Amino acid sequence: MSKRLLIVHHTPSPGMQELFEAVVKGASDPEIVGVEVVRRPALGASVSDVLAADGFVLGTPANIGYISGALKHFFDTVYYPCLDATRGRPFGAYVHGNQGTEGAVKAIRDITGGLGWKPVVETVEVMGGPDKGALERCWELGATVAASLMG
């Protein structure tokens, strides 16, 4: 039986698109078997998407020191309907900022902590334009969360 990885992202810029694509490539690596990768924009992800997923990757820009409004809306929509049913599921996250990512990283940690989701990899924080190292870390993020579902 296949496991499902849900990638919920807000991708409003070329830099975020590069990071998102690197995460998807890592999660879709041919060595990772039995894991279906599902991608949803944060404004389109639903309660049923979350309930059907076995793990999550979250992607957001840091906007004025916080997660994007789109990712906040996602959490507002799914938090209580998914609270008990998704406790203990693995996740990872990536955040892109131009002036600081600390507030966005803290928000993700606090909200996912409330949901009871378990981080399986450190959040990837990218400042400025994504370089080769940032793209490699995002690839690793996607691969690590997907591989955590193989067991």
Sequence and secondary structure as in RCSB ss.txt:
>XXXX:A:sequence
MSKRLLIVHHTPSPGMQELFEAVVKGASDPEIVGVEVVRRPALGASVSDVLAADGFVLGTPANIGYISGALKHFF
DTVYYPCLDATRGRPFGAYVHGNQGTEGAVKAIRDITGGLGWKPVVETVEVMGGPDKGALERCWELGATVAASLM
G
>XXXX:A:secstr
  EEEEEEE   SHHHHHHHHHHHHHHT TT  SEEEEEEETTT  HHHHHH SEEEEEEEEETTEE HHHHHHH
HHHHHHHTTTTTT EEEEEEEESS  HHHHHHHHHHHHHHT EESS  EEEESS  HHHHHHHHHHHHHHHHHTT
 
